Amino acid sequence: MKKNTIITAAAVVLFLAGISHLIRIFYGWDIVIDKWDIPTWVSFIGSGIPIFLSYKLLKIRE
């Protein structure tokens, strides 16, 4: 595999993770892991960081 293909694939996966968090915020879905309710503010962080990293990966690809 070429380096650019791997970088693009990682950027797409990170972008989809960020978008899924934005969808959770928009629809107000609850996430419960072993009786622990994940607060919505976690999804704000969980959307910002992956989308930012996805953008940076696409910028550094040659």
VENMODA-V686035 format. One record per residue. N is the residue number from 1. RES is the residue in one small letter. D_CENTER is the distance of its C-alpha to the mean C-alpha in Angstrom with 1 decimal. Layout:
n->N res->RES d_center->D_CENTER
n->N res->RES d_center->D_CENTER
This chain:
n->1 res->m d_center->23.5
n->2 res->k d_center->23.3
n->3 res->k d_center->21.1
n->4 res->n d_center->19.7
n->5 res->t d_center->18.7
n->6 res->i d_center->16.8
n->7 res->i d_center->15.0
n->8 res->t d_center->14.2
n->9 res->a d_center->13.0
n->10 res->a d_center->10.6
n->11 res->a d_center->9.4
n->12 res->v d_center->9.1
n->13 res->v d_center->7.3
n->14 res->l d_center->4.5
n->15 res->f d_center->5.1
n->16 res->l d_center->5.5
n->17 res->a d_center->2.9
n->18 res->g d_center->2.5
n->19 res->i d_center->6.0
n->20 res->s d_center->6.8
n->21 res->h d_center->6.7
n->22 res->l d_center->8.7
n->23 res->i d_center->10.9
n->24 res->r d_center->11.6
n->25 res->i d_center->12.7
n->26 res->f d_center->14.7
n->27 res->y d_center->16.5
n->28 res->g d_center->16.9
n->29 res->w d_center->16.1
n->30 res->d d_center->17.1
n->31 res->i d_center->15.6
n->32 res->v d_center->18.5
n->33 res->i d_center->18.6
n->34 res->d d_center->22.2
n->35 res->k d_center->23.6
n->36 res->w d_center->21.1
n->37 res->d d_center->19.5
n->38 res->i d_center->16.0
n->39 res->p d_center->16.4
n->40 res->t d_center->14.5
n->41 res->w d_center->14.2
n->42 res->v d_center->11.8
n->43 res->s d_center->9.2
n->44 res->f d_center->10.1
n->45 res->i d_center->9.2
n->46 res->g d_center->6.0
n->47 res->s d_center->5.1
n->48 res->g d_center->7.3
n->49 res->i d_center->6.9
n->50 res->p d_center->3.9
n->51 res->i d_center->5.6
n->52 res->f d_center->8.7
n->53 res->l d_center->8.6
n->54 res->s d_center->8.2
n->55 res->y d_center->11.1
n->56 res->k d_center->13.0
n->57 res->l d_center->13.0
n->58 res->l d_center->14.3
n->59 res->k d_center->16.8
n->60 res->i d_center->18.2
n->61 res->r d_center->18.8
n->62 res->e d_center->22.5
